[in-house]
Amino acid sequence: MFDSRTFGESEGTPRQLEDPLGKASDIGAAVSALRVDERLAGTSVVALGVCAGAGYMARAVADDPRIRAFAGVAGVYPDAAAATADPAVRERGRRARERRLATGVVETIPAVAADNADVAMPLREAPWGPTNPNCGWTLPAKSTSTTTRR
């Protein structure tokens, strides 16, 4: 596991920038680091991506023959040609980028929020989990340690 650029302990600005191609490139850099680790000599690199990470991983796997296997869990595999982003959200992002480049001021646009207000990806399911009545999760009557899908 590693933090891609602008996230966690990794460097880069603006912080928490969603950059799919950059994340795929970071995966390739992580593979390069694994390949030079003598403790891993002779082993195969396999990849796991979860949610949006599955999409980034799929791109990295397509570009990098050193990754021998791939699994995606609850993957998001966007199709740029079919994307129908809200024009207002797209315009807000464009203005935020221009402002950052001109002044260095970073505006963070939340990806999701419980009330779906002022977000980049308004989804009925957000935020995910058993506490959201729109998510489709229920707790079984006899157990609080597992969840099931409706």
C-alpha positions as CSV (number, residue, x, y, z in Angstrom):
1,M,0.0,0.0,0.0
2,F,1.1,3.5,-0.7
3,D,-0.3,7.1,-0.8
4,S,-0.6,8.5,-4.3
5,R,0.6,12.0,-5.0
6,T,-1.1,14.7,-3.0
7,F,-2.7,12.2,-0.6
8,G,-1.7,11.0,2.9
9,E,2.1,11.2,3.5
10,S,3.0,11.7,-0.1
11,E,4.1,15.1,-1.4
12,G,2.5,17.3,-4.0
13,T,0.0,20.1,-4.2
14,P,-2.8,20.9,-4.3
15,R,-3.5,18.4,-1.6
16,Q,-6.1,15.6,-2.4
17,L,-6.1,16.4,-6.1
18,E,-8.1,13.8,-8.0
19,D,-5.7,13.0,-10.9
20,P,-6.5,9.6,-12.4
21,L,-3.6,9.5,-14.8
22,G,-1.3,10.6,-12.1
23,K,-2.5,7.9,-9.8
24,A,-2.0,5.3,-12.5
25,S,1.5,6.6,-13.0
26,D,2.1,6.4,-9.2
27,I,1.1,2.8,-9.3
28,G,3.7,2.2,-12.0
29,A,6.3,3.9,-9.7
30,A,5.3,1.6,-6.8
31,V,5.7,-1.4,-9.1
32,S,9.2,-0.1,-10.0
33,A,10.0,0.1,-6.3
34,L,8.8,-3.4,-5.7
35,R,10.9,-4.8,-8.6
36,V,14.2,-3.5,-7.1
37,D,13.5,-4.8,-3.6
38,E,15.8,-7.9,-3.3
39,R,13.4,-9.5,-0.8
40,L,10.9,-9.8,-3.6
41,A,13.2,-11.2,-6.3
42,G,11.4,-13.9,-8.3
43,T,7.9,-13.0,-7.1
44,S,5.1,-11.6,-9.3
45,V,3.4,-8.3,-8.8
46,V,-0.4,-8.6,-8.4
47,A,-2.7,-5.7,-7.9
48,L,-5.9,-5.0,-6.0
49,G,-8.0,-1.8,-6.5
50,V,-11.1,-0.9,-4.5
51,C,-13.8,1.6,-5.6
52,A,-12.2,4.4,-7.7
53,G,-8.8,2.7,-7.0
54,A,-9.9,-0.2,-9.2
55,G,-10.3,2.2,-12.1
56,Y,-6.8,3.6,-11.5
57,M,-5.4,0.1,-11.1
58,A,-7.1,-1.1,-14.3
59,R,-5.4,1.7,-16.2
60,A,-2.0,0.9,-14.6
61,V,-2.4,-2.8,-15.4
62,A,-3.3,-2.0,-19.0
63,D,-0.1,0.1,-19.3
64,D,2.3,-2.1,-17.3
65,P,3.0,-5.7,-18.2
66,R,5.0,-6.2,-15.0
67,I,1.6,-6.5,-13.1
68,R,0.7,-10.1,-13.6
69,A,-2.8,-10.2,-12.1
70,F,-5.5,-7.7,-11.1
71,A,-8.7,-7.8,-9.0
72,G,-11.1,-4.9,-8.6
73,V,-13.5,-4.7,-5.7
74,A,-16.7,-2.6,-6.1
75,G,-14.8,-0.9,-9.0
76,V,-15.5,2.3,-10.6
77,Y,-14.5,2.2,-14.3
78,P,-15.4,5.6,-15.8
79,D,-15.9,6.0,-19.5
80,A,-14.7,9.5,-20.4
81,A,-16.6,9.4,-23.7
82,A,-19.9,8.6,-21.9
83,A,-19.3,10.9,-18.9
84,T,-22.1,13.5,-18.4
85,A,-20.6,15.7,-15.7
86,D,-22.8,18.4,-14.4
87,P,-21.8,21.5,-16.4
88,A,-22.0,23.7,-13.3
89,V,-19.6,21.3,-11.4
90,R,-17.3,21.2,-14.4
91,E,-17.3,25.0,-14.6
92,R,-16.6,25.3,-10.9
93,G,-13.6,23.0,-11.3
94,R,-12.3,25.0,-14.2
95,R,-12.5,28.2,-12.3
96,A,-10.9,26.7,-9.2
97,R,-8.0,25.4,-11.3
98,E,-7.5,28.8,-13.0
99,R,-7.6,30.5,-9.6
100,R,-5.0,28.1,-8.2
101,L,-2.7,28.6,-11.2
102,A,-3.0,32.4,-11.0
103,T,-2.9,32.9,-7.3
104,G,-1.9,29.7,-5.6
105,V,-5.2,29.6,-3.7
106,V,-6.7,26.1,-3.6
107,E,-10.4,25.6,-3.4
108,T,-11.4,22.1,-2.3
109,I,-14.6,20.7,-3.8
110,P,-15.9,17.8,-1.7
111,A,-16.5,14.6,-3.7
112,V,-19.5,13.5,-1.7
113,A,-21.5,14.7,1.3
114,A,-24.4,13.3,3.3
115,D,-26.8,16.0,2.0
116,N,-25.4,15.9,-1.6
117,A,-25.1,19.7,-1.4
118,D,-22.2,21.5,-3.1
119,V,-20.3,18.3,-4.2
120,A,-18.5,17.1,-7.3
121,M,-20.3,13.7,-7.4
122,P,-23.9,14.0,-6.1
123,L,-25.0,10.4,-5.5
124,R,-28.1,9.0,-3.9
125,E,-25.9,6.5,-2.1
126,A,-23.4,8.9,-0.5
127,P,-22.1,8.6,2.0
128,W,-22.0,4.8,1.9
129,G,-22.7,2.6,4.9
130,P,-25.3,1.2,7.2
131,T,-26.2,4.6,8.6
132,N,-27.5,6.0,5.3
133,P,-31.1,4.9,4.6
134,N,-30.6,5.4,0.9
135,C,-27.6,3.1,0.7
136,G,-29.4,-0.2,0.8
137,W,-27.6,-1.6,3.8
138,T,-29.4,-3.2,6.7
139,L,-28.2,-4.6,10.0
140,P,-29.5,-8.2,10.6
141,A,-31.8,-8.4,13.5
142,K,-29.7,-11.0,15.4
143,S,-26.3,-9.6,14.8
144,T,-24.6,-6.2,14.8
145,S,-21.3,-7.5,13.5
146,T,-22.2,-8.1,9.9
147,T,-24.2,-6.3,7.2
148,T,-26.3,-7.6,4.3
149,R,-27.4,-5.9,1.1
150,R,-31.1,-5.5,0.4
